């Protein structure tokens, strides 16, 4: 039937009920449970209790799954506690360089006049690596803080991803120790394999999380940040062409504090729209090789992560045109934009070409024009 462990599958279903309570705190069911089981705390801080109902005990057991995977999307920051609530990607913990109130809210890190992060405030509280993680988050002071499910791109809970998480978590717990009976059999078999000793030691270290990975070095405070040192910035490439495929303007731009691939593609789309608005282009066809972005814009589907904030900006600009189409192309069909994006490693901020194309994209432009001629 698609699942192997009935207990974990049942927990995933119960976690779905917990997710519904989190997302619908104005429902009658939520109000009844809150009045009885957590009148003076949040759902995540609720207790089971000796006289709890069978249903509540089941939901309470599944809350641990939600606690580990759910993250806060920062809106105005009024709800989220900086040091106690999970609001940074990948479960990055927040610690301060100085002694501050442990119940301090995220809104204290936001500049009310600009609606963006107060960098001066953060420099006084956090180390530079943590600040870079925070600056990657998109915020909207006009929106409420909300929870999202971090194991789905859209941020919406799914039983499938919850079940996969529970399986992985169970397997991780199972192999963390080599002292149990079944584990002992595994380790005994490993050490008796006819392999070089260094390979067996490497396998043991990998299973025991003892390899010097970025994440493990961060846990031991050898490194301050688990992110790749090459991922602090990215480049976007934008090209505006007429119906014949001729270049009107091309642009390469450095974007700092980016978080994931879809976000970079969305930023490129946003920059292209901003450029076309200034040029007074009435009709536009937007091409990208990011299918997730295309579906999100064409289907107007719900997104619960901070990715939704940039989607709002894109939709707002799209409304300024007489006609806009968002279409998906394969990576080769978007080669010109990718070449422009790679060019940012040779510039400091932005580089633009008007009415002609730079030499490093000329061949890709020519190939695109051939494809347009074939379509005609």
Residue pairs with C-beta under 8 A, 6 or more apart in sequence:
3 9
3 163
5 167
5 170
8 163
8 166
8 167
8 170
9 159
9 163
10 58
11 61
11 62
11 65
11 162
11 166
12 62
12 65
12 159
12 160
12 162
12 163
12 166
13 159
14 58
14 59
14 61
14 62
15 62
15 63
15 65
15 66
15 157
15 159
15 162
16 157
16 159
16 162
17 59
17 62
18 43
18 59
18 62
18 63
18 66
19 66
19 149
19 157
20 27
21 27
21 29
21 30
21 33
21 43
21 59
22 43
22 66
22 70
22 147
23 147
24 30
25 34
33 43
33 56
34 43
36 56
37 46
37 47
37 49
37 52
37 56
37 60
38 45
38 46
38 47
43 63
44 63
44 66
44 67
46 60
46 63
47 60
48 56
48 57
48 60
48 61
49 56
52 60
65 162
65 165
65 166
67 86
68 91
68 165
68 169
69 149
69 150
69 151
69 162
69 165
70 86
70 147
70 148
70 149
70 150
71 86
71 87
71 88
71 89
71 147
71 148
71 150
72 79
72 80
72 85
72 86
72 87
72 145
72 146
72 147
72 148
73 87
73 145
73 146
73 147
73 148
73 155
73 304
73 305
73 306
73 308
74 80
74 87
74 106
74 137
74 139
74 145
74 306
75 139
75 140
75 141
75 142
75 143
75 144
75 145
75 146
76 107
76 110
76 140
76 141
76 142
76 143
76 144
76 145
77 105
77 106
77 107
77 108
77 109
77 110
77 139
77 141
77 145
78 105
78 107
78 144
78 145
79 105
79 144
79 145
80 87
80 105
80 106
80 145
81 102
81 103
81 104
81 105
81 106
82 94
82 104
82 105
82 106
82 108
82 109
83 94
83 95
83 96
83 102
83 103
83 104
84 102
84 103
87 106
87 137
88 94
88 133
88 134
88 137
89 133
89 136
89 137
89 150
89 259
90 226
92 130
92 133
92 226
94 126
94 130
95 126
95 130
96 125
96 126
97 124
97 125
97 126
97 127
98 124
98 125
100 125
106 145
108 121
109 117
109 118
109 121
109 122
109 125
109 134
110 116
110 117
110 118
110 139
110 141
111 117
111 118
112 141
115 139
115 140
115 141
115 142
116 139
117 134
117 135
117 139
119 131
119 135
122 131
122 134
123 131
126 134
127 224
128 224
129 224
129 225
129 227
130 224
130 225
132 225
132 227
132 232
132 257
133 225
133 227
135 256
135 257
136 257
136 258
136 259
137 259
137 306
138 263
138 306
138 307
138 309
138 310
139 306
139 309
140 309
140 312
143 309
146 304
147 304
148 155
148 156
148 304
148 305
149 155
149 156
149 157
149 158
149 161
149 304
150 305
151 158
151 161
151 162
151 164
151 165
152 158
152 161
153 262
153 292
153 305
153 307
154 296
154 301
154 302
154 303
154 304
154 305
155 303
155 304
155 305
155 307
155 308
156 302
156 304
174 183
175 183
175 186
175 207
176 208
176 209
177 183
178 184
178 186
178 187
178 207
178 208
187 204
190 200
190 203
190 204
191 200
193 200
202 211
204 210
205 211
209 216
210 216
212 222
214 223
214 226
214 227
214 228
215 226
217 223
218 224
218 225
218 226
231 258
232 256
232 257
233 254
233 255
233 256
233 257
233 258
234 254
234 255
234 258
234 264
234 341
234 344
235 252
235 253
235 254
235 255
235 340
235 341
235 342
235 343
235 344
235 345
236 252
236 253
236 255
236 264
236 267
236 268
236 271
236 337
236 340
236 341
236 344
237 250
237 251
237 252
237 253
237 268
237 336
237 337
237 338
237 339
237 340
237 341
237 342
237 343
237 344
238 250
238 251
238 253
238 268
238 271
238 272
238 275
238 337
238 340
239 247
239 249
239 250
239 251
239 336
239 337
239 340
239 357
239 361
240 247
240 248
240 249
240 250
240 272
240 275
240 276
240 279
240 281
241 247
241 248
242 248
244 369
244 372
245 365
245 368
245 369
245 372
246 369
247 353
247 355
247 356
247 357
247 365
248 279
248 354
248 355
249 275
249 279
249 352
249 353
249 354
249 355
250 336
250 340
250 352
250 353
250 357
250 358
250 361
251 271
251 275
251 340
251 350
251 351
251 352
251 353
252 340
252 341
252 343
252 344
252 347
252 350
252 351
252 352
253 271
253 344
253 349
253 350
253 351
254 344
254 347
254 348
254 349
254 350
255 264
255 267
258 264
258 267
261 290
262 290
262 292
262 293
262 307
263 307
263 310
265 288
265 289
265 290
265 293
266 290
266 293
266 307
266 310
266 311
266 314
267 310
268 288
268 337
268 341
269 286
269 288
269 293
269 314
269 326
270 310
270 313
270 314
270 317
272 286
273 284
273 286
273 314
273 317
273 318
274 317
276 284
276 321
277 317
277 320
277 321
281 321
282 321
282 322
282 323
283 321
283 322
283 323
283 324
284 321
284 323
284 324
284 325
285 324
285 325
285 327
286 324
286 325
286 326
286 327
287 327
287 328
287 329
287 333
287 334
288 294
288 326
288 328
288 329
288 334
289 328
289 329
289 330
289 331
289 333
289 334
290 328
291 328
293 326
294 326
294 327
294 328
295 301
296 303
296 307
296 311
297 311
297 314
297 315
297 318
297 326
298 326
302 308
303 311
318 324
331 338
333 368
333 371
335 364
335 367
335 368
336 361
336 364
336 365
336 368
339 360
339 361
339 364
340 361
343 351
343 358
343 360
357 365
